[in-house]
Amino acid sequence: MAVICIDAMGGDEPAQVVLDGCAQALEADSELNLLVAGDGDVVGPFAESHPRTAPLVTTEVIGMGEHPAEAVRRKRDSSIVRGCQAVRKGEADAFFSAGSTGAVLTAATLHVGRVKGVKRPALAAVVPGLDGAKRIMLDLGANADCRPEMIVQFALMGQVMAQKELGIAHPTVALLSNGTEDAKGSESVIAAHAALAEATSQGVNFIGNCEGTDILLGDVDVIVSDGFTGNVALKSMEGTAKYLSRRLRAMAKANLVTGLGGLLVKGALSEVAEDLSGDVHGGAVLLGCRAPVFIGHGATSAEAVKNGALAAERAVTHSLADDIAEVLA
């Protein structure tokens, strides 16, 4: 049975929200075991009142506004650092946190460690498509600048995730650019395109460039980019969904007819926004580490924490990290 370490102190919400998500995850899966990291007066009583749960008592918290690398070095007894160390020591099989993304990236790289041969871990997430289709997108912010060989590794890792998480036997890979033509893009994108085309002999099922519209509307299975581009694209999609929802609410208040129509589509828009947020899929996973590390939104919910814990358990059960190591060996 997998043991998932959950950071009870991470995120913008009170710790109780994370604990509620832990309780929901335990109820949803009778095989799940949790190691909950945080203040003793928070995780202790929770572990005592919930089966298959153990406390990991810590005394420090890394805030959202702190410099990630400095905070990880200085706050060695924080829930993020101790949680990643627990994975390294074998006390847990995976880690989930809704805390500082930068701090989790730093702590995971230092304490969980990279798979041998991985140049840089990459943040990956499941993004929705039409008619229930799903695809993997990476990097979403771990590496702002990427060399071509890093993009090739992202493609290989993304293919493994698409096979394991989405059940796609032979995932296709596209490079995010400003046009589908081979020569479109910045110098770094053109260099990455050439490297991906050459890497078809290494098992990369590369089909060429894709555009921003293809993220949600295309039929590719894995979309790769540098972390700067990927993060901007993802945040733009999330912002668009929130904009539409808020505009609809404002229009509904101003006009009775519009308001009635808004009530009819409110649920559908909320579902779209939730799908784009990634919370329904457990957040983003840091591929390339020796064990699964999942990162949720700071403004998390109990449902998102539950999904994160269950997604981490699936990644352990499906041997995601081991299969990536085998592909990159």
N, C-alpha and C positions, 0 to 999 in steps of 0.2 A: 504494500500500500504506500502511495506517495505521501510525502510530508511537504507541505507548502508553507513557507515562511511569509507571513503577512505583516507589513509595516502598519501598525495601528496608529502611529503618530503622523503619517504623511498626509498631505492634502490640505485644502483650505477648510474643510468641514471638521466638526468635532470628532474626536476619536470614537464616539458612540456610533457614528454612521458607519465607520469601518467595522466595528464589532457587530453591528446588525448585519452587514454583508457577510461576515464570517459565519454567523449563525445560520444565515440562509444557505450558504454553500455547504455547511455540514448537514443541513436538513436535505439538501438536494442530492447529495452523494454520500452514501453510507460507507464508502471505502476511503473517503478523504480524511487526512489528518492534517492538523494545522499547528504551526509554531508561531505564536503571535508576539511580535516584538514591540515593546513600548514601556512606558512608566509602570512601575509595579502596582500602583493603585488602580491602573486601568486594565492591564492584561491579567493580573493575578486573580481577581474575582471572576473574570470572564472564563478563564481556564478551569477554575474550580466548579463552575456551574455548567460547563459544556463538555461532553465526552469527546475523546479523540483530539483534545486540545492541550497544548503545553505552553507555558509562558516563557518568553525570553526577555528578562527584565533589563531595561536600559535606562540611562540617566540623562541623556542628551537628545535634542531634536534639531535637525537641520532645517532651517526656515527656507521658504521659497525665494526670499530675496538675497540669500547669502551666496557668496562666490563658491561655486561647486567644489573646485579642487581644494581651496583653502579650508572649507568647512569639513570635507572628508578627512583631510590630514589633521585638523585640530580637534574635531569631535569624534574621537575614536569609539566612544560609547554611545553613539547615536543609533537609533533604530535602523537606519539605512545601512550604516557600516557593519553593525553587528549582524544584521540580517544576511548581508552578502557573505560575511565571514562564516556564518552558520552553514551556508550552502557549500562553501569551500571545505569546511571541516566534515561534511557528510551528515550534519545534524538535520539538514533539510535538502530536498531535491530541487527546489525552485524557489524564486522570490518574487513577491508582488508588492509594489508601492505606488501610491498616488502622490508621493512627495515630489521634491525637486527633480526634474528630469535630468538636469546636469549632474546633480549629486549622485543619482542612481547610476548614470552612465559611468561616472568616475569610479564609484565604489565597486561596481560590477567588474569593470576592467581590471582594477587593482586586486580585488579580493576573490571574485569568482574565477577570473582569469579567462584568457582567450583560448579558443581551440587552436591547436598547433597549426601554423601556416596562415591563420587569419590575420590580415594586415590591420583591419579595423572592424569592430563589430558595427552592425547597422540596425537602425530601428525599422521594423516592418509592421504593417497592419493590414487587416482585411478591409477592403473598401467595396461598397456595393455597386452593382450594375443593374441593368434592366432585366425584367423577367426573372428575378431571383438570382441572377449571376453574381459571382463574387470573384475578386482578384486580389493579389498581393501587391502592395506598393512599398518600395524602399529605395533609398534611405530617407527617413522622415525627419532628420535633424541631428543625428549623431555626428556627422562629418560634413562640415560646410564645404570643404574643398576635397576633391577626390581625384586620385590618379586613375588612369584607365584600368590598370590591373585590379584596383579596388572595386570598380564598377562590375568587372567580370566576376569577382567573388560574390558581390551582392546578387548578381543574376543566378549564380549557382545555389546560393543559400535560399533565395526566393523560390526557386524551383522546388527545392526540398520542402519548404513550408507549404507550397501549393499542393504538393502531393500528399503531405501528411494532414494538413488542416482542411483542405478543400476536396481531397480525393481525386485530383486531376492526374491522370496517369502520365501524360506528356505535356507539361505546361509550356506555353509559348512565352517568349520574353520580348519586350519592346523597350526602347530607350526614350525617355521623355525629352522632347525637343520642341522647337517652334515650327516644325513642319515635318512631313513624313519623308521628304526626299533625303537621300543619303548624305548630301552635302550641306543640309540645313543645320544651323546651330552655332554655338560659340566654338572656339578652338578646342576647348576641353570636351565638348559634346562630340565634335567630329572625331577627336582622338579616341573617345570612349566607343563610338560607333565602330571604328576600325578594329579596336581590340575585341569587341563582342563578336564581330563578324569572323575574326580569326579564331575565336574561342569555340566556334561550333564544333571543332575537332575535339574539344575537351568536354563536350556534352551540353553546351549552352544552346538551347533551342531558340536562337535569335531570329526574329522576323523583321527587324528594322525599327525605324523611329515611329513614335506616336505623338500626338498633340495633346494639349490639355483637355480638349473635349472628349478624348478617348478614355480618360480616366474613369468616367462614369458611363459613357455611351459606347465604348469600343468593345471588342471581343478578345482582347489579349488577356493572358492569365497572370503575368508578372510584369510590373512596370518598374524600371530602375532609373535612378537619377542620383545626383549628388544630394547631400542632406539639406543644403540651402534651398535648392529648387523644390525638392520634395516637401519640405516643411511649409514653404510659401504656398504651394499648390493645395496641400491638405487644409491649411488654415483658411485659405480663400473659400474652399468648398464648405467648410464648417460655418464660416461667416455668412455665406450666401444663404444657407439654410436658416440661420438665426434671423437674418434680415427679412426673409420672406415671412417667417412666422410672426415677427414683431410688426411688420407692415400690415399684415392681415388683421392682427388684433386692433391696431390703430384705426384701420378702415372700418372694421366692424363696429367700433364705438361711434363712429361718425355717421353711419348710414345703416338704417334698419334692414334694408334688403341685403346689403353687403354683409351685415352681421349674421343674418340667417344662412347665407351661403358659406360664410366663414365657419359657422358651427359644423357644417357638413364635411368640411375638409380639414378641420382642426386636428383630428386624430391622425389623419394621413400625413399631414405636415410634421407633426410631432414624431411620428415613426420614421420619416425620412431624416429628420435632424438627428435622431438617436442613432440611426444606422450610420450616418456620416461621422458621428462623434467617435465611433469605434468601441464605445463602452459595451455594446451588446456582444462584441467579440472578445472582450477581456482587455481592451486597450492595445498598446503596441508592445511587441516583443523585441528584445535585443538579441539579434541573431549573431552567432559567432562566439558567444561565451560558452564555457564548458557545461553550463546548466542553464535552463530557461530563466530569464529575467523579464518580468512584465511590468509595464509602467502605465498607470491609469491617469485620467485627467485629475488636476488638482481639485476642481469643483466636482468631486466624485459623488456617487450615490451608493446606497447599500446594494442595489441591483448591480451596479458596475463592479463593486468589490467582489460580489458573488461570482460574476462572470469572469473576473480576473483570476480568482482562485481556481475555478473549474478549467479555464483555458490553460493555466499553468500545469494543472494535473494532467490534462490531455497531452500537453507537450512532453511531459515526463513519460507518460504511458506509451506515446508514439515514438519515443527515443529521438526526438527532433535534434537535440544537440549532437548525439552520437552519429546520426546519419549525415549531418553537416560535416562533422569531422571526417567521416569516411569519404565523402565526395571531394573534400578539399585536400585529402592526404596526397 
